[in-house]
């Protein structure tokens, strides 16, 4: 076996093979190679390899040695039931497409793929709620009013402002957790207090408010003012309401946000996205934490079986994966946009709408691949601001499907807060079933409608 591998790798180093899919392959090497040919961004020379269940260590070592690679890290540990996912660094003379194709035929390997790079989907008596700026939260009635808002104000008027005992994961940049409009709604880990010890054995020491997978640290605001995107998303989900300042999120209180930071200044990698998703799945499975959804306002890169499998594991734990449709104004039915295009039942894909009910000019759409629209143009929310060498609480207006997505995530938390034990499928069905028919979204989304959080 090892000699056969060595001969195969000699060919890989010299020539790129065709893009036909091996009959024995796991994953989708055809889609992976298509993404590479399309120039989708990825980490240079890095390869994610998923070994088959039960693959022997000798076989794993032979793959690494045969490629002349070295192992950068274990992305997901293997055990008797699940094969390891490893991140390898290839030598400069190995063609990535050829390596993917060749590895797909190896009996010890389930799939291999590049370490794709992702970016966030944003374009760059609460003050902003009362002065007419926070249109995405408005409804038909009340003052101010906007029929094309998420109708959150209608839910608030009916007394539904708290999302008690509900937890949401924010997979994004970090969160400025000391923000005046967020601090009360940031999670504190009861399983791993700050004592320098990994008390819950999840591999992350003192993950008090979550983890920074990009920087490998427990400081979820290690990017400082650069964590504006993650902080903005967090404010739309759970900005503290009724405090006479700033903004109000869909959930005013009770809800707790956990940061799974994986986007840094240069974007984020598939490897770190997988670790972030699995982090939340582990918290729910092992500790029973009521994580109902993760917010995923990011995208880019090509097809990744490894990432789709992580989303599947989250779905098996009844966690919704709410994803931005993308900001490049094209039809996702015709050209796939990941991760929103994965067919997993626990995904809700979100387009962006304007304050007059139109599809935002930048928003992607898809009659069969994008579920609904939500406010995403001119959205005010929380951001960190640099001032005299330190960070202070600030507010800013951003555009993007990134901004639409957290309106839906907040809606999921709002629904779950009054219906304990709801499954991911039940929450998704309620959100999609309550949408308001909207002309600009007809034949552009699955529902043909926009978010209505007061309708369930």
C-alpha positions in Angstrom: 0.0 0.0 0.0 2.7 2.5 0.9 4.7 1.8 -2.3 1.5 2.4 -4.3 0.9 5.7 -2.6 4.5 6.8 -3.2 4.1 6.2 -6.9 0.8 8.1 -6.9 2.4 11.1 -5.2 5.2 11.3 -7.7 2.6 11.8 -10.4 0.7 14.3 -8.3 3.8 16.4 -7.9 4.4 16.6 -11.6 1.1 17.0 -13.3 -2.5 18.0 -12.5 -5.0 15.2 -13.1 -8.4 15.6 -14.7 -11.5 16.5 -12.7 -13.5 13.2 -13.1 -14.8 11.8 -9.8 -13.5 8.5 -8.6 -16.1 5.8 -8.0 -14.6 5.1 -4.6 -14.4 8.8 -3.6 -16.1 10.4 -0.6 -17.1 14.0 -0.7 -17.3 15.8 -4.0 -13.9 16.1 -5.6 -15.6 17.4 -8.8 -17.1 20.4 -7.0 -13.8 21.0 -5.1 -11.8 21.1 -8.3 -14.4 23.2 -9.9 -14.0 25.7 -7.1 -10.2 25.7 -7.6 -10.5 26.3 -11.3 -12.9 29.2 -10.6 -10.2 30.8 -8.4 -12.1 30.5 -5.1 -9.8 31.8 -2.4 -7.9 29.3 -0.2 -4.9 29.0 2.0 -1.8 28.4 -0.2 -0.7 24.8 -0.1 -3.0 23.7 2.7 -5.2 20.6 2.4 -7.9 19.3 4.7 -7.9 15.5 4.8 -10.7 13.4 6.3 -9.5 9.9 7.0 -12.1 7.1 6.8 -13.5 5.7 10.0 -11.0 3.1 11.3 -8.1 4.2 9.2 -4.9 2.9 10.8 -2.2 5.3 12.0 0.2 3.7 9.5 -2.1 4.6 6.7 -2.4 8.2 7.9 1.4 8.5 8.2 1.9 7.0 4.8 -0.4 9.7 3.2 1.6 12.5 4.9 5.0 11.0 4.1 4.0 10.2 0.5 2.9 13.8 -0.1 6.0 15.1 1.5 3.7 17.1 3.6 3.7 18.0 7.3 0.7 18.1 9.6 -0.3 21.6 10.8 -3.0 20.5 13.2 -5.8 18.1 14.0 -9.1 19.9 13.1 -11.3 17.1 14.5 -10.0 14.3 16.6 -10.8 10.8 15.4 -12.0 7.8 17.5 -13.2 4.3 16.9 -16.3 5.6 15.1 -15.1 8.8 13.3 -12.1 9.3 11.2 -9.7 12.2 12.0 -9.8 15.5 10.0 -6.2 16.8 9.6 -4.9 20.0 8.1 -1.7 19.3 6.0 0.8 21.7 4.4 2.0 20.5 1.0 5.4 21.1 -0.5 5.5 23.8 -3.2 5.8 21.3 -6.1 2.5 19.6 -5.4 -0.5 20.7 -7.4 -3.6 21.1 -5.2 -6.1 19.9 -7.7 -4.1 16.8 -8.5 -3.7 16.0 -4.8 -7.4 16.3 -4.2 -8.1 14.0 -7.2 -5.5 11.4 -6.3 -6.4 11.3 -2.6 -10.1 10.7 -3.5 -9.1 7.3 -4.8 -7.1 6.3 -1.6 -9.0 3.7 0.4 -7.8 5.3 3.7 -9.2 8.7 2.8 -12.9 9.8 2.7 -12.2 13.2 1.1 -9.6 15.9 0.7 -10.1 19.6 -0.1 -8.5 23.0 0.1 -8.6 25.1 3.3 -11.0 27.6 1.7 -11.0 31.3 2.9 -14.3 33.0 3.9 -15.2 36.7 4.3 -18.1 38.4 6.1 -21.0 39.5 4.0 -21.2 43.2 4.9 -20.7 46.5 3.0 -19.7 49.0 5.1 -36.7 54.8 24.3 -33.4 53.5 22.7 -32.0 56.3 20.7 -31.8 54.7 17.3 -35.1 52.9 17.8 -37.1 56.1 18.7 -35.5 58.4 16.1 -36.5 56.4 13.1 -33.1 54.8 12.3 -33.9 51.2 13.4 -36.3 50.5 10.6 -35.4 46.8 10.5 -37.1 46.3 13.9 -40.3 48.2 13.0 -43.7 46.8 12.2 -47.0 48.1 10.6 -48.2 49.7 13.8 -46.5 51.8 16.4 -44.4 54.9 16.0 -42.0 54.9 14.2 -43.6 52.3 11.8 -42.4 50.5 8.7 -44.3 47.6 7.2 -41.1 46.3 5.7 -39.3 45.8 9.0 -39.1 42.5 10.8 -42.2 43.3 12.9 -40.1 42.9 16.0 -41.7 46.0 17.5 -45.1 44.2 17.2 -43.7 41.4 19.3 -42.3 43.8 21.8 -45.6 45.6 22.1 -47.2 42.3 22.9 -44.8 41.9 25.8 -42.3 39.6 24.1 -39.0 41.2 24.7 -37.2 38.5 26.7 -35.6 35.4 25.2 -34.9 33.8 28.6 -32.9 30.5 28.7 -32.0 30.7 25.0 -28.4 30.7 23.7 -27.2 31.7 20.3 -23.7 31.2 18.8 -22.2 34.0 16.7 -19.7 32.5 14.3 -18.0 35.6 12.9 -15.5 38.1 14.0 -15.3 38.6 17.7 -17.6 40.5 19.9 -16.8 43.7 21.9 -18.3 42.1 25.0 -18.0 45.2 27.1 -20.3 47.2 24.8 -22.9 49.1 26.8 -25.7 47.6 24.7 -24.4 44.0 24.8 -22.6 43.2 28.1 -25.7 42.0 29.9 -26.5 39.5 27.1 -23.0 37.9 26.8 -22.7 34.3 28.0 -20.4 33.4 30.9 -19.2 29.8 30.8 -20.3 27.9 34.0 -18.3 24.8 33.0 -14.9 26.4 32.7 -14.2 29.3 35.0 -11.1 31.5 34.4 -8.5 29.6 36.4 -5.9 28.5 33.8 -7.4 24.9 33.6 -9.5 23.3 30.9 -12.1 22.3 33.4 -14.6 20.8 30.9 -12.0 19.1 28.8 -13.1 20.5 25.4 -9.6 21.6 24.5 -10.1 25.3 25.2 -8.7 26.7 28.4 -10.9 29.3 30.1 -13.3 29.8 27.2 -15.2 32.2 29.4 -17.3 33.9 26.7 -16.5 31.6 23.8 -13.3 31.2 21.8 -11.2 32.9 19.1 -10.3 30.1 16.7 -8.4 32.5 14.5 -6.0 33.6 17.2 -6.3 30.5 19.4 -7.2 32.5 22.5 -10.0 33.0 24.9 -10.2 36.7 24.2 -13.2 37.0 21.8 -12.3 40.7 21.2 -8.7 40.2 20.3 -9.3 42.1 17.1 -10.3 45.2 19.0 -12.0 47.7 16.8 -11.6 45.3 13.9 -14.3 43.1 15.5 -17.0 45.5 14.3 -18.7 43.1 12.0 -19.2 40.4 14.7 -20.3 43.1 17.2 -22.8 44.6 14.7 -24.3 41.2 14.1 -24.5 40.6 17.9 -26.4 43.9 18.4 -29.1 43.0 15.9 -29.7 39.7 17.7 -29.5 40.8 21.3 -28.9 44.5 21.8 -30.2 45.4 25.2 -33.6 47.0 24.9 -35.4 49.5 27.1 -32.2 51.0 28.5 -32.7 54.5 26.9 -29.5 54.2 24.8 -28.3 52.9 21.5 -30.2 50.2 19.7 -32.4 47.2 20.6 -32.0 43.7 19.3 -34.8 41.3 18.4 -34.2 39.8 21.9 -33.9 42.6 24.5 -32.9 40.4 27.4 -32.5 36.8 28.7 -30.8 35.5 25.6 -27.1 34.8 25.9 -24.6 35.2 23.1 -21.5 33.0 22.7 -18.7 34.0 20.3 -17.1 31.6 18.0 -14.6 33.9 16.4 -13.0 32.6 13.2 -12.9 35.6 10.9 -9.7 37.6 11.3 -8.2 40.5 9.3 -7.5 38.2 6.4 -10.8 36.3 6.6 -11.4 32.9 8.0 -10.5 29.3 7.1 -12.5 26.2 6.6 -10.5 24.5 9.3 -11.4 27.2 11.9 -15.1 27.4 10.7 -15.4 23.6 11.4 -13.8 24.0 14.9 -16.3 26.8 15.7 -19.3 24.9 14.6 -18.2 21.8 16.5 -17.5 23.9 19.6 -21.2 24.9 19.8 -22.4 21.3 19.0 -20.2 20.0 21.8 -21.5 22.6 24.3 -25.1 21.5 23.5 -24.5 17.7 23.4 -22.3 17.4 26.5 -23.8 20.1 28.7 -27.3 20.4 27.5 -26.9 24.1 26.8 -30.0 25.4 25.0 -28.2 26.6 21.8 -31.0 27.0 19.3 -29.0 28.6 16.4 -25.7 29.9 15.2 -25.5 33.1 13.1 -23.3 32.8 10.0 -23.0 36.1 8.2 -20.1 35.0 6.0 -19.3 33.0 2.8 -16.9 32.4 0.0 -14.7 29.5 -1.1 -15.8 26.4 -2.8 -17.6 23.2 -1.8 -16.4 21.6 1.4 -17.6 18.2 2.5 -15.9 18.8 5.8 -17.8 22.0 6.5 -21.1 20.4 5.4 -20.5 17.5 7.7 -19.9 19.9 10.6 -23.3 21.6 9.8 -24.9 18.2 9.7 -23.5 17.4 13.2 -25.0 20.7 14.4 -28.3 19.7 12.8 -28.3 16.4 14.6 -28.0 18.4 17.8 -31.0 20.5 16.8 -29.0 23.6 16.1 -30.1 25.8 13.2 -27.4 27.2 10.9 -28.7 30.6 9.7 -26.6 31.8 6.8 -26.2 34.9 4.6 -27.1 34.4 1.0 -24.2 36.6 -0.2 -23.6 40.1 -1.6 -22.7 39.6 -5.2 -26.2 40.0 -6.7 -26.5 36.7 -8.5 -28.8 33.7 -8.5 -27.7 31.0 -6.1 -29.7 28.5 -8.0 -27.4 28.9 -10.9 -24.1 29.4 -9.1 -23.7 27.9 -5.6 -22.8 30.2 -2.7 -21.4 28.4 0.3 -22.3 27.8 3.1 -25.8 29.0 2.5 -26.2 26.6 -0.5 -25.6 23.4 1.3 -28.8 21.3 1.2 -28.8 20.6 5.0 -32.3 20.8 6.5 -31.1 22.9 9.4 -29.9 25.8 7.2 -31.9 28.9 6.7 -30.5 31.1 3.9 -31.3 34.8 4.1 -31.5 37.5 1.4 -31.4 41.2 2.1 -34.3 43.7 1.7 -34.6 47.5 1.8 -36.8 49.7 3.9 -39.2 50.0 0.9 -39.6 46.2 0.5 -37.2 45.8 -2.4 -34.5 43.2 -2.8 -31.3 45.0 -1.9 -29.2 45.7 -5.0 -26.3 43.7 -3.7 -28.3 40.7 -2.4 -28.0 37.3 -3.9 -31.2 35.3 -4.3 -32.4 31.8 -5.3 -35.9 30.5 -5.8 -34.9 27.1 -4.4 -31.8 27.9 -2.4 -32.6 31.1 -0.5 -35.4 30.8 2.0 -36.6 34.4 2.8 -35.7 38.0 2.9 -35.0 40.2 6.0 -33.9 43.8 6.6 -30.3 44.3 5.4 -29.9 47.8 4.0 -29.0 50.7 6.3 -29.0 48.7 9.5 -27.9 50.4 12.7 -26.3 48.3 15.4 -23.5 48.1 17.9 -19.7 48.4 17.1 -16.5 49.0 19.0 -14.9 52.4 18.5 -11.2 53.3 19.2 -10.8 56.3 21.4 -7.6 57.5 22.9 -6.0 54.1 22.9 -8.9 52.2 24.2 -12.3 50.8 23.0 -15.6 52.5 23.7 -19.2 51.7 22.8 -20.3 52.9 19.4 -23.0 52.5 16.7 -22.9 52.3 12.9 -25.1 51.6 9.9 -24.0 48.7 7.7 -25.5 47.1 4.6 -25.4 43.4 3.7 -26.9 40.0 3.8 -24.7 39.9 6.9 -27.1 42.4 8.5 -30.3 40.5 7.3 -29.2 37.2 8.8 -29.1 38.2 12.5 -32.7 39.5 12.2 -33.7 35.9 11.4 -31.4 34.5 14.1 -33.0 36.8 16.7 -36.4 35.6 15.4 -35.4 31.9 16.0 -34.4 32.8 19.6 -37.7 34.7 20.1 -39.7 31.7 19.0 -37.7 29.2 21.0 -38.0 31.3 24.2 -41.7 30.6 24.5 -41.7 27.1 23.2 -39.1 25.1 25.2 -38.0 21.9 23.5 -38.8 23.0 20.0 -36.8 21.2 17.3 -34.7 22.9 14.7 -37.3 21.8 12.1 -40.2 23.3 14.1 -38.4 26.6 14.5 -37.5 26.8 10.8 -41.0 25.9 9.7 -42.5 28.6 12.0 -40.1 31.3 10.6 -40.8 30.3 7.0 -44.5 29.9 7.5 -44.9 33.3 9.0 -43.3 35.3 6.2 -45.2 38.1 4.5 -45.6 37.7 0.7 -43.4 40.4 -1.0 -43.4 41.1 -4.7 -39.6 41.7 -4.9 -39.1 38.2 -3.4 -41.5 36.3 -5.5 -39.6 33.7 -7.6 -36.5 34.9 -5.8 -36.8 33.0 -2.6 -38.4 29.7 -1.4 -41.1 31.5 0.5 -41.5 34.5 -1.7 -41.7 36.5 1.5 -40.0 38.5 4.2 -39.3 37.9 7.9 -42.2 38.5 10.3 -41.2 37.7 13.9 -44.6 38.7 15.3 -46.3 36.0 13.2 -45.4 33.0 15.4 
